[in-house]
Amino acid sequence: MTTSRFDLSKLERAQRVPGKPRHKTREVKVGNRVFGGQNPIWVQSMTTTDTFDVEGTIKQILALEEAGCELVRVTVPKPEDAGALTQIKNRIGIPLICDIHFDYKMAIAALDHPIDKIRINPGNIGGHDRFRQVVRKARDKGLPMRIGVNAGSLERELCEKYEFPCPPAIVESALRYIEMAEAEGYHEIIVSLKSSDVLVAVEAYRLFAQQCDYPTHIGITEAGKPPYAVTKSAAGLSPILLDGIGDTIRISLLGDPVPEIAAAFDILQATQRRVRRPELIACPTCGRLAIDLEKIIAELEQRLSGKRLPVKISVLGCVVNGPGEAREADIGIAAGNGKGMIFRNGEIVRRVDEAQIVDALMEEVARWESENAGKLPKTVDMEGIGRRKLPLIGD
């Protein structure tokens, strides 16, 4: 006989966290961030300015910081770009990553500045010997490197071997360069295996995770223009994240990079890999709707803005799915015909008029926060935390 979820004890239900555990990866330090292990999945972006335009580049980085960006990458194709790195680093508050393509000399030059990480595309760096030269200098400087394999610039011999840039080809490229780096005594490595094809990217990351424990930077490259690019990124990154793969994330959008940050945090929130704010569940505005749900949600969003609580709030405006959904949330309301029933942990705690719904819900949020204060980690930037995991947290 099948066991209903409502037959389970509260603790048993609490232990049913969706998604797989994080893939176990070694830790790599990048500035004041630590990638891998059980550290947060860090959100990063990349500037669109000419790096040698110091003022323009810093202005964009500060805008990204304001949006919540935690690491930033700049391109270094020319000597004047490398020459601007110290000025830029001294005026920003997040780790600085240098992106190198084609010219290994730019990597060597960048490493003479106070950067925090370097990104190398092994498919276009100019050969194994040049790659090794960059590895040796990064090793001597004590700086980490991202080996960024890209399906669009995969080595010719691998394209010929596999006939097209398929997941095994991408992974073989990454493993080849990891082995070269390790032969030089270098292990401060982060890996990305990007493609503009969602299916190729997902399978490449899965295949790599089966063979290696270096932390990964995840993204769908060249995703295009929003809003489709955000949808495409979510479609590709959600399976990876739900598999427990990924230690840092970038959403690649055409144009201004600032919207990439909100998109990344939304994907992390939706997959419960990094919960930073309350989650509001609301039913669609179908013909059964019997309250002004849009007004209620808008007011709740405004009043919850800035709260860093992993609380799930369900606001349903009819009697069809409302009671069941409200019971499953930390705090929920099932409403209709000007009245609402408020639930806490599956139990009805009060009935209110429609005009009182927002105030009543905010009162319950305050009670939830007070009751769970001792169960929450010191930071709420955490992996997979929600009502179902709270009873198991002791720090």
Protein Blocks (a to p, Z undefined) as FASTA:
>chain_A
ZZdfklpcfklmmmmcghjdddddddddehjbceehjbdcddddddfbdfklmmlmmmmm
mmmmmnopabdcdddfbfklmmmmmmmmmmccbdcddddehilmlmmmmmmpccfbdcdd
fklnopjklmmmmmmmmmmnopacdddddfklgcfklmmmnopacfklmmmmmmmmmmmm
mmnopabdcdddddfbfklmmmmmmmmmmmoccdcddddehkbpafklmmmmmmmmmmmm
mnopajbdcdddehjfklmmmmmmmmmmmnopaccbdcdddddddfklcbdfklmmmmmm
mmmgoiacfbdcdddfbfklmmmmmmmpmbdcddeehiacddeehiafbdcdfklmmmmm
mmmmmmmmmmmmmmpcfbfcdghiafklmmmpcZZ
